[in-house]
Amino acid sequence: MSDPPGQRLLSRATGRFAVLRLRDLRFVFGATLVSSLGDGIVSVALAFAVLDLTHSATDLGIVLAVRTAAQVLVMLIGGVVADRMSRRTVMMAADLGRFGSQVAIGVLLLARHATVAEIAVSQLLLGIGSSFFVPASSGLIRTVAGDHAQEANALRTVTSSSAGLLGPALGGVLVVAVGPSWAMIFDGVSYLLSALLLSRVGAVLATLKRDVDAPSFLTDLRGGFREVTGRTWLWSLIVLMAIGNILYTTWSVLAPLICKQHYGGAAAYATLSVVSAAGMLVGGSLLLRLKPRYLLRVAMLASLPWTLPGILLGLHLPIYVIGFFQFIAALGITVEGALFWTAMQQNVPAESMSRVTSWDYAATMCFMPLGYALVGPLVSLIGISAALIGCSAAVILVTSACFLVRDVRMLQSAPPAGSLTPEVDLASA
């Protein structure tokens, strides 16, 4: 089968951003840009919406736990659906659902009628939408990028990070100036814009053969599980990342609380978020040139500084010191994430990509709701700073354990598995 015209054009192109010559990929990145802008805003707004209502780390942990639990419980369903239907359609439906939930809670906050329970419901719906969007997105990137998975993953990171530079800063301004309500509304609008951009992606795409004739939903689900367990490097990293994510829940809950108590509030937390986005932007840019032979070896080395900012924040060091290490940590975790996704997209059959993604997300996040729920009791037991420092240090030890797995150390960059065949948009067929 001959290459699609866009792929032939790309093969003749040179330069870092040649992959953007693919029309559909530009629309996917545009959707990522506006959605990430809203996410950057709400990362600040959500924390302070809850803390302004109750001043409770436990309440914030519960709200975050609800969202994460929804993602874990629905993610596997989302992966199967995305591998059986048009991924573009799945993503658009998820965006419209998230638009409604975020605008609704923003209006309630604006009217001063919102409760923590209602905020939790909005995050429940947001988590469900993400459970369909994320697996479909990973498959769609694989579809529109073809053999240029690493470049596409790096540019997706650059796109998200560029929005992240502005999003948290704007979120901090909105929280200080008019409160978190408008930030929630803006986040909702970003999902609507994302859906509109995705509607421009071609209805017929050069992509993989789908398992639309699979005997049952459970057969598809088990097929994705077998793809994961058949690769030692993949399931071992998923297990270790699951442990690391449980411990990392302390940052999401305690970092805004410490900023509120010791660094002036939302402005300091937004500053750390902006610095983090800058590190992600630099890390994504490096990956446009970096072509490591051993993908996961480099990925795990880059991720080692991941939780250093948590230790420094727990020690109440100056914000500029924490910001410097936040930049380094974000750069490294971006390199790790993009190389991990590249390893998956090069080694997992394309027709199974969404299901494998859903198993990855569900497994690595399945215990995070418990982690969020336990942050409050842990703080009561040993204190805010000790909880953040201890859990952050433990994450570094867990990450180091990845190097004990030979398949992680030795996995080499390889051409993507699977071939591209035409996909028909089932919704429009």
Secondary structure as UniProt FT lines:
FT   HELIX           5..12
FT   TURN            16..17
FT   HELIX           18..21
FT   HELIX           23..54
FT   HELIX           57..84
FT   HELIX           87..110
FT   TURN            111..112
FT   HELIX           116..145
FT   TURN            146..147
FT   HELIX           149..177
FT   HELIX           180..198
FT   TURN            199..200
FT   STRAND          204..207
FT   TURN            212..213
FT   HELIX           217..229
FT   HELIX           232..262
FT   HELIX           266..287
FT   TURN            288..289
FT   HELIX           295..303
FT   HELIX           304..307
FT   HELIX           308..314
FT   TURN            315..316
FT   HELIX           319..347
FT   HELIX           350..352
FT   HELIX           353..365
FT   TURN            366..367
FT   HELIX           368..382
FT   HELIX           384..400
FT   HELIX           401..404
FT   HELIX           406..410
FT   STRAND          421..424
FT   TURN            426..428
//
